[in-house]
Amino acid sequence: MWIDHQVFERDGELHFNWDVVEALFPAGVIDAMFAAYCQLLEKLCVTEHWHDSVEIALPAPQQQSRQRVNATHQAMIFSPMHCRVAHAMAAYAQQTALIWGGQPPQLSTT
């Protein structure tokens, strides 16, 4: 269990808490998630559109991190899968492609 969410209502108020294994998440992620969750709950409390879908934006640091890791400048080569498999078979013909029971299988053409 990475995140345990407890929630209950008492005297007309919503009470909630997260128990989290913080070591499983990068620094700051849980705080950002919890803040976004609290903002969502507050928004749902003050609007007559509580039943509508709500879009939750990523916090700016996470959006910047996502843009940074996705900023690739490598051209993608698109070709049918069978062409790519045939290319890999030719390029790596001497490499083991399958291991069963700890050993490469003995193949026979007869």
Stockholm file with secondary structure:
# STOCKHOLM 1.0

chainA/1-110         MWIDHQVFERDGELHFNWDVVEALFPAGVIDAMFAAYCQLLEKLCVTEHWHDSVEIALPAPQQQSRQRVNATHQAMIFSPMHCRVAHAMAAYAQQTALIWGGQPPQLSTT
#=GR chainA/1-110 SS CCEEEEEEEETTEEEEEEEECGGGSCTTHHHHHHHHHHHHHHHHHSCTTTTSCCCCCCCHHHHHHHHHHTCCCCCCCCCCHHHHHHHHHHHTTTSCCCCBTTBCCCCCCC
#=GC SS_cons         CCEEEEEEEETTEEEEEEEECGGGSCTTHHHHHHHHHHHHHHHHHSCTTTTSCCCCCCCHHHHHHHHHHTCCCCCCCCCCHHHHHHHHHHHTTTSCCCCBTTBCCCCCCC
//
